Amino acid sequence: MAADAKSDAANLAGQVRGGDRRALARAITLVESTRADHRETAELLVAALLPDTGSAIRVGISGPPGAGKSTFIEAFGLHLLEAGRKPAVLAVDPSSPVSGGSILGDKTRMEYLSRDERAFIRPSPSGGTLGGVARRTREAALVCEAAGFDTLLIETVGVGQSETAVAEMVDLFMLLLPPAGGDELQGIKKGIVELADLVVINKDDGDLAPAAGRTAAEYGAALHMLRPASSAWHPPVLRVSALHRKGMESVWGQILAHRAALGPAGLAAKRAGQARAVLWREIEEEVRGRLAAKGALQGLLERLESDISQGLIGPAQAARQVVDALAKPGS
């Protein structure tokens, strides 16, 4: 099995490097799969492709419903094509908590961009994963890089307290907002604003233009009161109209300016920190998976859950007992 997995991964990696779009789609499906046999091949595939990654510009885009994320990404993607770039879009759609299914409508909403062979759009279900991205979005992005796409746009399912994981896998995190104010403005969580490297106010056109101007001014003032994530960069606020494809050049200019401000050393340090964070998330997921697979521990888990609910034991002490039991040989 291991030999077959290694051979399959090597063959698929070669096809991905060669720019085979069907192979790219198969590779992403493989890394997103939860099947145990697929995971082994997927891990070997990612390892084989890692030397071909690292040169792309990675941009995360989050925003509340109604901000026009899909319209903006299409307009921006078309601008990137005109600038000679090769964009890949990973659009994460929310999964139904009942069926687990997903509408996956972003590709149909990006009608013009999806028709261009120079671009690649991949909608993926979130699978219930918190953080606004699917669990394997980072691996899917690496596969796209290895296939030759030099600008990655990762769209999250929405914006909120948990929609921040995308910031841990991209070079620049963009917060896209509609014209708003007052209570609507307060509804955007402070945490996600603090993570933003760039704030973009969309729908700066028609009757909404004055509101867009006020929203931009309010966010500009708010950002000045927050401590920037990097001393080398203070997040700017831009106004755009995705509908009329206005302001796309300014957005791209700020992305390049941010990259220049980080510098090669700063970018390398940021990506290294992100990789370490992913390591610990994977460890947590692996431990959860091992617990679920070990039927012998089910009785212990049920007893501890009961004890915690009755206030007989604290969560930290219970967690330590579970980890100790998991680490015990033969458990």
TIVEXGU-634353 format. One record per atom (N, C-alpha, C, O): atom name; x, y, z. Coordinates in steps of 0.1 Angstrom, whole numbers. Layout:
N
 atomo    px    py    pz
    CA     X     Y     Z
...
//
This chain:
331
 atomo    px    py    pz
     N     8   -12     0
    CA     0     0     0
     C     9    13     0
     O     6    22    -7
     N    19    13     8
    CA    28    24     9
     C    35    27    -4
     O    36    38    -8
     N    39    16   -11
    CA    46    17   -24
     C    36    23   -34
     O    40    32   -42
     N    24    18   -34
    CA    14    23   -44
     C    11    38   -41
     O    10    45   -50
     N    10    41   -28
    CA     7    55   -25
     C    18    64   -30
     O    16    75   -35
     N    31    60   -28
    CA    42    68   -32
     C    42    69   -47
     O    45    80   -52
     N    39    59   -54
    CA    39    59   -69
     C    28    68   -74
     O    30    76   -83
     N    16    67   -68
    CA     5    75   -72
     C     8    90   -69
     O     4    98   -78
     N    14    93   -58
    CA    17   107   -54
     C    27   113   -64
     O    26   124   -68
     N    37   105   -67
    CA    48   110   -76
     C    42   112   -90
     O    45   123   -96
     N    33   103   -95
    CA    27   105  -108
     C    18   118  -109
     O    19   126  -118
     N    10   119   -98
    CA     1   131   -98
     C     9   144   -96
     O     5   154  -102
     N    19   143   -88
    CA    28   155   -86
     C    34   160  -100
     O    34   172  -103
     N    38   150  -108
    CA    44   154  -121
     C    34   160  -130
     O    37   170  -137
     N    21   155  -129
    CA    11   161  -138
     C     7   175  -133
     O     4   184  -141
     N     7   177  -120
    CA     3   190  -114
     C    14   200  -118
     O    11   211  -123
     N    27   196  -117
    CA    38   205  -121
     C    37   209  -136
     O    41   220  -140
     N    32   199  -144
    CA    31   202  -158
     C    19   210  -162
     O    17   213  -174
     N    11   214  -153
    CA     0   223  -156
     C   -13   216  -160
     O   -22   223  -166
     N   -14   203  -158
    CA   -26   196  -161
     C   -37   200  -152
     O   -37   197  -140
     N   -48   207  -157
    CA   -58   212  -149
     C   -67   201  -142
     O   -71   202  -131
     N   -69   190  -150
    CA   -76   179  -144
     C   -69   173  -133
     O   -75   169  -123
     N   -56   172  -134
    CA   -47   166  -124
     C   -48   175  -112
     O   -48   171  -100
     N   -48   188  -114
    CA   -48   198  -103
     C   -61   196   -95
     O   -61   196   -83
     N   -72   195  -102
    CA   -85   192   -96
     C   -85   179   -88
     O   -90   179   -77
     N   -79   169   -94
    CA   -79   156   -87
     C   -70   157   -74
     O   -73   151   -64
     N   -59   165   -75
    CA   -50   166   -64
     C   -57   173   -52
     O   -55   170   -41
     N   -64   184   -55
    CA   -72   191   -45
     C   -82   182   -38
     O   -84   182   -26
     N   -89   174   -47
    CA   -99   165   -41
     C   -92   155   -32
     O   -98   151   -22
     N   -80   151   -36
    CA   -73   141   -28
     C   -69   147   -14
     O   -71   141    -4
     N   -64   160   -14
    CA   -59   165    -1
     C   -71   169     7
     O   -70   170    20
     N   -83   171     1
    CA   -95   174     9
     C  -102   162    15
     O  -110   163    24
     N   -98   150     9
    CA  -105   138    13
     C  -102   134    28
     O   -91   137    33
     N  -112   128    35
    CA  -110   124    49
     C  -107   109    49
     O  -106   104    60
     N  -107   102    38
    CA  -104    88    38
     C   -90    85    42
     O   -81    92    38
     N   -88    75    51
    CA   -75    72    56
     C   -65    68    45
     O   -53    73    45
     N   -69    60    35
    CA   -60    57    24
     C   -57    69    15
     O   -46    70    10
     N   -66    78    14
    CA   -63    90     6
     C   -54    99    14
     O   -45   106     8
     N   -55   100    27
    CA   -46   109    35
     C   -31   105    33
     O   -23   114    32
     N   -28    92    33
    CA   -14    88    31
     C    -9    93    17
     O     2    99    17
     N   -17    91     7
    CA   -12    96    -6
     C   -12   111    -7
     O    -3   117   -13
     N   -21   118     0
    CA   -22   132     0
     C    -9   138     7
     O    -3   148     2
     N    -5   132    18
    CA     6   137    25
     C    19   135    17
     O    28   144    17
     N    20   124    10
    CA    32   122     1
     C    31   132   -11
     O    42   137   -15
     N    19   135   -16
    CA    18   144   -27
     C    23   158   -23
     O    31   165   -30
     N    18   163   -11
    CA    22   176    -7
     C    37   177    -4
     O    43   187    -8
     N    42   167     2
    CA    57   166     4
     C    65   167    -9
     O    75   174   -10
     N    60   160   -19
    CA    66   160   -32
     C    65   174   -39
     O    75   178   -46
     N    55   181   -36
    CA    52   194   -43
     C    58   206   -35
     O    60   217   -41
     N    62   204   -23
    CA    67   215   -14
     C    79   223   -21
     O    79   235   -20
     N    88   216   -27
    CA    99   224   -33
     C    95   233   -44
     O   102   242   -48
     N    83   231   -50
    CA    78   239   -61
     C    69   250   -56
     O    62   257   -64
     N    68   253   -43
    CA    59   263   -37
     C    68   274   -31
     O    80   273   -29
     N    61   285   -27
    CA    68   295   -19
     C    69   309   -27
     O    71   319   -20
     N    67   309   -40
    CA    69   321   -48
     C    56   329   -50
     O    57   340   -54
     N    45   323   -48
    CA    32   329   -51
     C    29   340   -40
     O    33   339   -29
     N    21   349   -44
    CA    15   359   -34
     C     2   354   -29
     O    -7   350   -37
     N     1   352   -16
    CA   -11   346   -10
     C   -19   357    -3
     O   -15   364     6
     N   -32   358    -7
    CA   -41   369    -2
     C   -54   362     3
     O   -60   354    -4
     N   -57   365    16
    CA   -70   361    21
     C   -80   372    21
     O   -77   383    24
     N   -92   368    18
    CA  -103   378    17
     C  -115   374    26
     O  -120   363    23
     N  -118   382    35
    CA  -130   379    44
     C  -139   391    44
     O  -135   403    41
     N  -151   389    48
    CA  -161   400    49
     C  -175   395    52
     O  -177   384    50
     N  -183   404    56
    CA  -197   400    60
     C  -205   397    48
     O  -202   402    37
     N  -217   390    50
    CA  -226   388    38
     C  -230   402    33
     O  -233   411    41
     N  -231   403    20
    CA  -235   416    14
     C  -223   425    10
     O  -225   435     5
     N  -211   421    14
    CA  -199   429    10
     C  -196   428    -4
     O  -189   436   -10
     N  -201   417   -11
    CA  -198   416   -25
     C  -185   409   -28
     O  -177   412   -37
     N  -181   398   -19
    CA  -168   392   -21
     C  -167   385   -34
     O  -156   387   -40
     N  -177   378   -39
    CA  -175   371   -52
     C  -174   381   -63
     O  -165   379   -72
     N  -182   392   -63
    CA  -181   402   -74
     C  -167   409   -73
     O  -161   411   -84
     N  -162   411   -61
    CA  -149   418   -60
     C  -138   408   -65
     O  -129   412   -72
     N  -139   396   -61
    CA  -128   386   -65
     C  -128   384   -80
     O  -117   383   -86
     N  -140   384   -86
    CA  -140   383  -101
     C  -133   396  -107
     O  -125   394  -116
     N  -137   407  -103
    CA  -132   420  -108
     C  -117   420  -106
     O  -109   424  -115
     N  -112   417   -94
    CA   -98   417   -91
     C   -91   407   -98
     O   -79   409  -103
     N   -97   395  -100
    CA   -90   384  -107
     C   -88   388  -122
     O   -78   385  -128
     N   -98   395  -128
    CA   -97   399  -142
     C   -86   410  -143
     O   -79   410  -153
     N   -85   418  -133
    CA   -74   428  -133
     C   -60   421  -132
     O   -51   425  -139
     N   -59   411  -124
    CA   -47   403  -123
     C   -43   397  -136
     O   -31   397  -140
     N   -53   392  -143
    CA   -50   386  -156
     C   -45   397  -166
     O   -35   394  -174
     N   -51   408  -166
    CA   -46   419  -174
     C   -32   424  -171
     O   -24   429  -179
     N   -28   422  -158
    CA   -15   425  -153
     C    -5   414  -156
     O     7   415  -152
     N    -9   403  -162
    CA     0   392  -165
     C     1   382  -154
     O    10   373  -155
     N    -7   382  -144
    CA    -6   373  -134
     C   -15   360  -137
     O   -24   361  -146
     N   -13   350  -129
    CA   -21   337  -130
     C   -27   335  -117
     O   -22   329  -108
     N   -40   339  -115
    CA   -47   338  -102
     C   -54   325  -100
     O   -59   319  -110
     N   -53   320   -88
    CA   -61   308   -84
     C   -70   312   -73
     O   -65   319   -63
     N   -83   309   -73
    CA   -92   313   -63
     C   -97   300   -56
     O  -102   291   -62
     N   -95   300   -43
    CA  -101   290   -34
     C  -112   296   -26
     O  -110   303   -17
     N  -124   293   -30
    CA  -136   299   -24
     C  -143   288   -15
     O  -147   278   -20
     N  -143   291    -2
    CA  -149   282     7
     C  -163   285    10
     O  -166   297    14
     N  -172   276     7
    CA  -187   278    10
     C  -191   271    23
     O  -185   261    26
     N  -201   277    30
    CA  -205   270    42
     C  -212   257    40
     O  -219   256    30
     N  -209   247    48
    CA  -216   234    47
     C  -228   234    56
     O  -229   241    66
     N  -238   227    51
    CA  -251   226    59
     C  -248   218    72
     O  -242   207    71
     N  -253   223    83
    CA  -251   215    96
     C  -260   203    96
     O  -257   194   104
     N  -269   202    87
    CA  -278   190    86
     C  -273   179    77
     O  -271   168    81
     N  -271   183    64
    CA  -267   174    54
     C  -252   173    52
     O  -247   163    47
     N  -245   183    57
    CA  -231   184    54
     C  -227   189    40
     O  -216   190    37
     N  -238   191    32
    CA  -236   195    18
     C  -233   210    17
     O  -234   218    27
     N  -229   215     5
    CA  -226   229     3
     C  -231   233   -11
     O  -231   225   -20
     N  -235   245   -12
    CA  -241   250   -25
     C  -229   252   -35
     O  -232   249   -47
     N  -218   256   -30
    CA  -206   258   -39
     C  -209   266   -51
     O  -207   263   -63
     N  -215   278   -48
    CA  -220   287   -59
     C  -210   297   -64
     O  -213   304   -73
     N  -198   298   -57
    CA  -189   309   -61
     C  -185   308   -76
     O  -183   319   -82
     N  -183   296   -81
    CA  -178   295   -94
     C  -188   300  -104
     O  -184   306  -114
     N  -201   298  -101
    CA  -211   303  -111
     C  -212   318  -109
     O  -216   325  -119
     N  -209   324   -97
    CA  -210   338   -95
     C  -198   345  -102
     O  -199   357  -105
     N  -187   338  -105
    CA  -176   344  -111
     C  -176   340  -126
     O  -167   333  -130
     N  -186   344  -133
    CA  -188   339  -147
     C  -177   342  -156
     O  -172   333  -163
     N  -172   354  -156
    CA  -162   357  -166
     C  -148   352  -162
     O  -141   347  -171
     N  -145   352  -150
    CA  -132   347  -145
     C  -131   332  -147
     O  -120   327  -151
     N  -142   325  -145
    CA  -142   311  -146
     C  -140   306  -160
     O  -137   294  -163
     N  -143   315  -170
    CA  -142   311  -184
     C  -127   312  -189
     O  -124   306  -199
     N  -119   319  -182
    CA  -105   322  -186
     C   -96   310  -182
     O   -95   307  -170
     N   -90   304  -192
    CA   -81   293  -189
     C   -69   296  -181
     O   -62   288  -175
     N   -65   309  -180
    CA   -54   313  -173
     C   -56   314  -158
     O   -47   314  -150
     N   -69   314  -154
    CA   -73   314  -140
     C   -78   300  -136
     O   -82   292  -144
     N   -79   298  -123
    CA   -84   286  -117
     C   -93   289  -105
     O   -88   296   -96
     N  -105   284  -105
    CA  -114   286   -94
     C  -118   273   -88
     O  -123   264   -95
     N  -117   271   -75
    CA  -120   259   -69
     C  -129   262   -56
     O  -124   267   -46
     N  -142   259   -57
    CA  -151   260   -45
     C  -149   248   -37
     O  -149   237   -42
     N  -149   249   -24
    CA  -148   238   -15
     C  -157   240    -3
     O  -159   251     2
     N  -163   229     2
    CA  -172   231    14
     C  -163   232    26
     O  -153   226    27
     N  -168   240    36
    CA  -161   242    48
     C  -161   229    56
     O  -152   228    65
     N  -171   221    54
    CA  -171   208    62
     C  -174   211    77
     O  -171   202    85
     N  -179   223    80
    CA  -181   226    94
     C  -169   231   101
     O  -170   233   113
     N  -158   232    94
    CA  -146   237   101
     C  -147   251   104
     O  -151   259    96
     N  -144   255   117
    CA  -144   269   121
     C  -131   276   115
     O  -122   269   111
     N  -132   289   115
    CA  -121   296   110
     C  -123   302    96
     O  -114   309    90
     N  -135   299    90
    CA  -138   305    77
     C  -132   298    65
     O  -134   302    54
     N  -124   287    67
    CA  -117   280    57
     C  -119   265    59
     O  -121   261    70
     N  -118   257    49
    CA  -118   243    50
     C  -105   238    57
     O   -95   245    56
     N  -106   226    63
    CA   -94   222    70
     C   -82   221    61
     O   -70   223    66
     N   -83   217    49
    CA   -72   215    40
     C   -70   226    30
     O   -63   224    20
     N   -75   238    33
    CA   -73   249    24
     C   -59   252    22
     O   -55   255    10
     N   -51   252    32
    CA   -36   255    31
     C   -30   245    21
     O   -21   249    13
     N   -33   232    22
    CA   -27   223    14
     C   -31   225    -1
     O   -24   223   -10
     N   -44   228    -3
    CA   -49   230   -16
     C   -42   242   -22
     O   -39   242   -34
     N   -39   252   -14
    CA   -32   264   -19
     C   -18   261   -24
     O   -13   266   -34
     N   -11   252   -16
    CA     2   248   -20
     C     2   240   -33
     O    11   242   -41
     N    -8   232   -35
    CA   -10   225   -48
     C   -11   234   -59
     O    -6   232   -70
     N   -20   245   -57
    CA   -21   255   -68
     C    -8   262   -71
     O    -5   265   -83
     N    -1   265   -61
    CA    13   271   -63
     C    21   262   -71
     O    28   267   -81
     N    22   250   -68
    CA    30   240   -75
     C    26   239   -90
     O    34   236   -99
     N    13   242   -93
    CA     8   241  -106
     C    11   253  -114
     O     8   254  -126
     N    17   263  -108
    CA    22   275  -115
     C    13   287  -113
     O    16   298  -120
     N     3   287  -105
    CA    -5   299  -102
     C     3   308   -92
     O     7   304   -81
     N     5   321   -96
    CA    14   329   -89
     C     7   339   -79
     O    13   346   -72
     N    -7   339   -79
    CA   -14   347   -70
     C   -26   339   -65
     O   -35   336   -73
     N   -26   337   -52
    CA   -37   329   -46
     C   -47   338   -38
     O   -43   345   -30
     N   -59   336   -42
    CA   -70   344   -35
     C   -79   334   -27
     O   -85   326   -33
     N   -78   335   -14
    CA   -86   326    -6
     C   -98   333     1
     O   -96   342     9
     N  -110   330    -4
    CA  -122   336     1
     C  -128   328    13
     O  -129   316    11
     N  -131   334    24
    CA  -137   327    35
     C  -152   327    34
     O  -158   334    26
     N  -158   319    43
    CA  -173   318    43
     C  -180   330    48
     O  -191   332    45
     N  -173   338    56
    CA  -179   350    62
     C  -170   357    71
     O  -158   357    69
     N  -175   364    81
    CA  -167   372    90
     C  -173   371   104
     O  -185   371   105
     N  -165   369   114
    CA  -170   368   127
     C  -158   364   136
     O  -146   366   132
     N  -161   360   149
    CA  -150   357   158
     C  -141   346   154
     O  -129   346   157
     N  -147   336   147
    CA  -139   324   143
     C  -134   325   129
     O  -127   316   124
     N  -138   336   121
    CA  -134   336   107
     C  -120   342   105
     O  -118   351    96
     N  -110   338   112
    CA   -97   344   112
     C   -86   334   108
     O   -74   338   107
     N   -89   321   107
    CA   -79   312   104
     C   -72   315    90
     O   -60   311    89
     N   -79   321    81
    CA   -73   324    68
     C   -61   334    70
     O   -51   333    62
     N   -61   342    80
    CA   -50   351    83
     C   -37   344    86
     O   -26   349    85
     N   -38   331    90
    CA   -27   323    94
     C   -21   315    82
     O   -12   307    84
     N   -27   317    70
    CA   -21   310    59
     C   -19   319    47
     O   -15   314    36
     N   -19   332    49
    CA   -17   341    37
     C    -7   352    41
     O    -4   354    53
     N    -2   358    31
    CA     8   369    33
     C     1   382    36
     O     6   390    44
     N   -11   384    30
    CA   -19   396    33
     C   -33   392    35
     O   -39   385    28
     N   -39   397    46
    CA   -53   395    50
     C   -61   407    47
     O   -59   418    53
     N   -71   406    38
    CA   -79   417    34
     C   -93   416    39
     O   -99   405    39
     N   -98   427    45
    CA  -112   427    51
     C  -120   436    41
     O  -118   448    39
     N  -129   429    35
    CA  -138   436    25
     C  -151   439    32
     O  -158   431    38
     N  -155   452    31
    CA  -167   457    38
     C  -177   464    29
     O  -172   471    19
     N  -190   464    31
    CA  -199   472    24
     C  -200   486    31
     O  -196   487    42
     N  -206   496    24
    CA  -208   508    31
     C  -218   506    43
     O  -228   500    41
     N  -214   511    55
    CA  -222   509    67
     C  -218   519    77
     O  -210   528    74
     N  -224   518    88
    CA  -221   528    99
     C  -229   525   111
     O  -237   516   111
     N  -226   532   122
    CA  -234   530   134
     C  -233   516   140
     O  -222   510   141
     N  -245   510   142
    CA  -246   496   147
     C  -239   486   138
     O  -233   476   142
     N  -241   488   125
    CA  -236   479   115
     C  -220   479   116
     O  -214   468   115
     N  -215   491   118
    CA  -200   492   119
     C  -195   485   132
     O  -185   478   132
     N  -203   486   143
    CA  -199   480   155
     C  -200   465   154
     O  -194   457   162
     N  -209   460   145
    CA  -211   445   144
     C  -199   438   139
     O  -198   426   140
     N  -189   445   133
    CA  -177   438   128
     C  -167   437   140
     O  -164   447   146
     N  -164   424   143
    CA  -156   422   155
     C  -142   429   154
     O  -135   429   144
     N  -138   434   166
    CA  -125   441   167
     C  -114   432   163
     O  -104   436   157
     N  -115   419   167
    CA  -104   410   165
     C  -100   408   150
     O   -88   408   147
     N  -110   407   142
    CA  -108   405   127
     C  -102   418   121
     O   -94   418   112
     N  -106   430   126
    CA  -101   443   122
     C   -86   444   125
     O   -78   449   117
     N   -83   439   137
    CA   -69   440   141
     C   -60   431   132
     O   -48   434   131
     N   -66   420   127
    CA   -58   411   118
     C   -56   417   104
     O   -47   412    97
     N   -65   426   100
    CA   -65   430    86
     C   -52   438    83
     O   -48   447    90
     N   -46   434    71
    CA   -35   442    66
     C   -40   453    56
     O   -33   462    52
     N   -52   451    51
    CA   -58   460    42
     C   -73   460    43
     O   -79   449    44
     N   -80   471    45
    CA   -94   472    45
     C   -99   479    33
     O   -95   489    28
     N  -109   472    26
    CA  -114   476    13
     C  -129   478    15
     O  -136   469    18
     N  -134   491    12
    CA  -148   494    12
     C  -153   492    -2
     O  -150   500   -11
     N  -162   483    -4
    CA  -168   480   -17
     C  -180   488   -19
     O  -185   495   -10
     N  -185   488   -31
    CA  -198   494   -35
     C  -197   510   -34
     O  -207   516   -31
     N  -185   515   -38
    CA  -183   529   -38
     C  -188   535   -52
     O  -181   539   -60
     N  -201   534   -53
    CA  -208   538   -66
     C  -222   542   -63
     O  -228   538   -54
     N  -227   550   -72
    CA  -241   554   -72
     C  -245   560   -58
     O  -238   568   -53
     N  -257   557   -54
    CA  -262   562   -41
     C  -255   558   -29
     O  -256   565   -18
     N  -247   547   -30
    CA  -239   543   -19
     C  -225   549   -17
     O  -218   547    -7
     N  -221   557   -27
    CA  -208   564   -27
     C  -206   572   -14
     O  -196   571    -8
     N  -216   581   -10
    CA  -214   589     2
     C  -212   580    14
     O  -203   583    23
     N  -220   569    15
    CA  -219   560    27
     C  -205   553    27
     O  -199   551    37
     N  -200   550    15
    CA  -187   544    14
     C  -176   553    19
     O  -167   548    25
     N  -178   566    15
    CA  -168   575    20
     C  -168   577    35
     O  -157   577    41
     N  -180   577    41
    CA  -181   578    56
     C  -175   565    62
     O  -168   566    72
     N  -178   554    57
    CA  -173   541    62
     C  -158   540    62
     O  -152   536    71
     N  -153   545    51
    CA  -138   545    49
     C  -132   554    60
     O  -121   551    66
     N  -138   566    62
    CA  -132   575    72
     C  -133   570    86
     O  -124   571    94
     N  -144   563    89
    CA  -146   557   102
     C  -136   546   105
     O  -130   545   116
     N  -134   537    95
    CA  -124   527    97
     C  -110   532    97
     O  -101   526   104
     N  -107   542    89
    CA   -94   548    89
     C   -91   553   103
     O   -80   552   108
     N  -101   560   109
    CA   -99   565   123
     C   -97   554   133
     O   -89   555   142
     N  -105   543   131
    CA  -105   532   141
     C   -91   525   140
     O   -86   521   150
     N   -86   523   128
    CA   -73   516   126
     C   -62   524   133
     O   -52   518   137
     N   -63   537   133
    CA   -52   545   139
     C   -52   544   154
     O   -41   546   160
     N   -63   539   160
    CA   -63   537   174
     C   -59   522   178
     O   -57   519   190
     N   -57   514   168
    CA   -53   500   171
     C   -38   499   168
     O   -32   506   160
     N   -32   490   176
    CA   -18   487   174
     C   -16   478   161
     O   -22   467   161
     N    -8   483   151
    CA    -6   475   139
     C     1   462   142
     O     9   461   151
     N    -2   451   134
    CA     5   438   136
     C    20   439   134
     O    28   432   139
     N    24   449   125
    CA    38   450   122
     C    41   465   122
     O    34   473   117
     N    53   468   127
    CA    57   482   127
     C    61   487   114
     O    62   499   111
     N    63   478   104
    CA    66   482    91
     C    54   485    82
     O    56   489    70
     N    42   482    87
    CA    30   484    79
     C    18   489    87
     O    15   483    97
     N    12   499    82
    CA    -1   504    88
     C   -12   502    78
     O   -11   507    67
     N   -22   494    82
    CA   -32   490    72
     C   -39   502    66
     O   -45   510    73
     N   -39   503    53
    CA   -47   514    46
     C   -61   510    44
     O   -65   498    45
     N   -70   520    41
    CA   -84   518    38
     C   -86   523    24
     O   -83   535    21
     N   -91   514    16
    CA   -94   518     2
     C  -109   518    -1
     O  -116   510     5
     N  -113   525   -11
    CA  -127   525   -16
     C  -127   520   -30
     O  -119   524   -39
     N  -135   510   -33
    CA  -136   504   -47
     C  -150   502   -51
     O  -159   502   -42
     N  -152   499   -64
    CA  -165   495   -69
     C  -162   483   -77
     O  -158   483   -89
     N  -165   471   -71
    CA  -163   458   -79
     C  -172   458   -91
     O  -168   452  -101
     N  -184   463   -89
    CA  -194   463  -100
     C  -189   470  -112
     O  -191   465  -123
     N  -182   481  -110
    CA  -177   489  -121
     C  -162   487  -123
     O  -155   493  -131
     N  -156   477  -116
    CA  -142   473  -116
     C  -133   486  -114
     O  -123   488  -121
     N  -137   494  -105
    CA  -130   506  -101
     C  -121   504   -89
     O  -126   498   -79
     N  -109   508   -89
    CA  -100   507   -77
     C   -92   494   -76
     O   -85   492   -67
     N   -93   485   -86
    CA   -86   473   -85
     C   -71   475   -86
     O   -63   468   -79
     N   -66   485   -94
    CA   -52   488   -95
     C   -46   492   -82
     O   -35   489   -78
     N   -54   500   -74
    CA   -50   505   -61
     C   -48   493   -51
     O   -39   493   -43
     N   -58   484   -52
    CA   -57   472   -43
     C   -45   464   -46
     O   -37   461   -37
     N   -42   462   -58
    CA   -30   454   -62
     C   -17   462   -58
     O    -8   456   -54
     N   -18   475   -60
    CA    -6   483   -56
     C    -3   482   -41
     O     8   481   -37
     N   -14   481   -33
    CA   -12   480   -18
     C    -7   466   -14
     O     1   465    -5
     N   -11   456   -22
    CA    -6   443   -19
     C     8   442   -22
     O    16   436   -14
     N    13   448   -33
    CA    27   448   -36
     C    35   456   -26
     O    46   452   -22
     N    29   467   -22
    CA    36   476   -12
     C    37   469     1
     O    48   470     8
     N    27   461     5
    CA    28   453    18
     C    39   443    17
     O    47   441    26
     N    40   436     5
    CA    50   426     4
     C    64   433     4
     O    74   427    10
     N    66   444    -2
    CA    79   451    -1
     C    82   456    13
     O    94   455    17
     N    72   460    20
    CA    74   464    34
     C    79   453    43
     O    87   455    52
     N    73   441    41
    CA    77   429    49
     C    92   426    45
     O   100   422    54
     N    95   426    32
    CA   108   422    28
     C   109   407    28
     O   101   400    34
     N   120   402    21
    CA   121   387    21
     C   122   381    35
     O   117   370    37
     N   130   387    44
    CA   132   381    57
     C   119   382    65
     O   115   372    72
     N   111   393    64
    CA    99   394    71
     C    88   384    66
     O    81   378    74
     N    88   382    53
    CA    79   373    47
     C    82   358    51
     O    73   350    54
     N    95   355    51
    CA    99   342    55
     C    96   339    69
     O    91   328    73
     N    98   349    78
    CA    95   347    92
     C    80   345    94
     O    75   337   103
     N    72   353    87
    CA    57   352    88
     C    52   338    84
     O    44   332    91
     N    57   333    73
    CA    53   320    68
     C    58   309    77
     O    51   298    79
     N    70   310    83
    CA    75   300    92
     C    66   300   105
     O    63   289   110
     N    62   311   110
    CA    53   311   121
     C    39   305   118
     O    34   298   126
     N    34   307   106
    CA    22   301   101
     C    23   286   101
     O    14   279   105
     N    35   281    96
    CA    37   267    95
     C    37   260   109
     O    32   249   111
     N    43   267   118
    CA    43   262   132
     C    29   261   138
     O    26   251   145
     N    21   271   135
    CA     7   271   140
     C    -1   260   134
     O    -9   254   141
     N     2   257   121
    CA    -5   246   114
     C    -1   233   121
     O    -9   224   123
     N    12   232   124
    CA    16   219   131
     C     8   216   143
     O     4   205   145
     N     6   226   152
    CA    -1   224   164
     C   -16   221   162
     O   -22   213   169
     N   -22   227   152
    CA   -35   224   149
     C   -37   210   144
     O   -46   203   147
     N   -27   205   136
    CA   -27   192   131
     C   -25   182   142
     O   -31   171   142
     N   -17   185   152
    CA   -15   176   163
     C   -28   175   171
     O   -32   164   175
     N   -35   186   173
    CA   -48   186   180
     C   -58   177   173
     O   -65   169   179
     N   -58   179   159
    CA   -68   171   151
     C   -64   156   152
     O   -73   147   152
     N   -51   153   152
    CA   -47   139   152
     C   -51   133   165
     O   -55   121   166
     N   -49   140   176
    CA   -53   135   189
     C   -68   132   190
     O   -72   122   195
     N   -76   141   185
    CA   -90   139   184
     C   -94   127   176
     O  -102   119   180
     N   -87   125   165
    CA   -90   114   157
     C   -86   101   163
     O   -93    91   163
     N   -75   101   170
    CA   -71    88   178
     C   -80    85   189
     O   -84    74   191
     N   -85    96   196
    CA   -95    93   206
     C  -108    87   201
     O  -113    78   207
     N  -112    92   189
    CA  -125    87   183
     C  -123    73   179
     O  -133    65   179
     N  -111    69   175
    CA  -108    56   170
     C  -106    46   180
     O  -107    34   178
     N  -103    50   192
    CA  -100    40   203
     C  -112    38   212
     O  -116    45   221
     N  -119    27   208
    CA  -132    24   216
     C  -129    21   230
     O  -138    23   239
     N  -117    16   234
    CA  -114    13   248
     C  -114    25   257
     O  -116    24   269
     N  -113    37   251
    CA  -113    50   259
     C  -127    56   260
     O  -129    66   267
     N  -137    50   253
    CA  -150    56   253
     C  -156    56   267
     O  -162    66   270
     N  -154    46   274
    CA  -159    45   288
     C  -153    56   297
     O  -160    63   304
     N  -140    58   295
    CA  -133    69   303
     C  -139    82   299
     O  -141    91   308
     N  -140    85   286
    CA  -145    98   282
     C  -159   100   287
     O  -162   112   291
     N  -168    90   286
    CA  -182    92   291
     C  -182    95   306
     O  -189   103   311
     N  -173    88   314
    CA  -173    90   328
     C  -168   104   331
     O  -173   111   340
     N  -157   109   324
    CA  -152   122   327
     C  -162   133   323
     O  -163   143   330
     N  -169   131   312
    CA  -179   141   308
     C  -190   142   318
     O  -194   153   322
     N  -194   131   324
    CA  -203   130   335
     C  -198   138   347
     O  -205   145   353
     N  -186   135   351
    CA  -180   141   362
     C  -178   156   361
     O  -181   164   370
     N  -175   160   349
    CA  -173   175   346
     C  -187   182   347
     O  -188   192   353
     N  -197   175   341
    CA  -211   181   342
     C  -216   182   356
     O  -224   191   359
     N  -212   173   365
    CA  -216   174   379
     C  -207   182   388
     O  -210   183   400
     N  -197   188   382
    CA  -187   196   389
     C  -178   188   399
     O  -173   193   408
     N  -176   175   395
    CA  -168   166   404
     C  -153   167   400
     O  -144   163   408
     N  -150   173   388
    CA  -136   173   383
     C  -135   185   374
     O  -145   189   367
     N  -124   191   373
    CA  -121   202   364
     C  -118   198   350
     O  -112   187   349
     N  -121   205   339
    CA  -117   202   326
     C  -102   199   324
     O   -99   190   316
     N   -93   207   330
    CA   -79   205   328
     C   -75   192   333
     O   -67   184   327
     N   -79   188   345
    CA   -76   175   351
     C   -81   164   343
     O   -74   154   341
     N   -93   165   338
    CA   -99   155   330
     C   -91   153   317
     O   -89   142   312
     N   -88   164   311
    CA   -80   163   298
     C   -67   156   300
     O   -62   148   292
     N   -60   159   312
    CA   -47   152   314
     C   -49   137   316
     O   -41   130   311
     N   -60   133   322
    CA   -63   119   323
     C   -65   112   309
     O   -60   101   307
     N   -72   119   300
    CA   -74   114   287
     C   -61   112   279
     O   -58   102   273
     N   -53   123   280
    CA   -40   122   273
     C   -31   111   279
     O   -24   104   271
     N   -31   110   292
    CA   -23   100   298
     C   -27    86   294
     O   -19    77   291
     N   -41    84   293
    CA   -46    71   289
     C   -43    69   274
     O   -40    57   270
     N   -43    79   266
    CA   -40    77   252
     C   -26    74   249
     O   -22    66   240
     N   -17    79   258
    CA    -2    77   256
     C     2    63   262
     O    13    59   259
     N    -7    57   270
    CA    -3    44   276
     C    -3    33   266
     O   -12    32   258
     N     8    25   266
    CA    10    14   256
     C    -2     5   257
     O    -6     1   268
     N    -8     1   246
    CA   -18    -9   246
     C   -32    -3   248
     O   -42   -10   249
     N   -33    10   250
    CA   -46    17   253
     C   -55    17   241
     O   -66    22   241
//
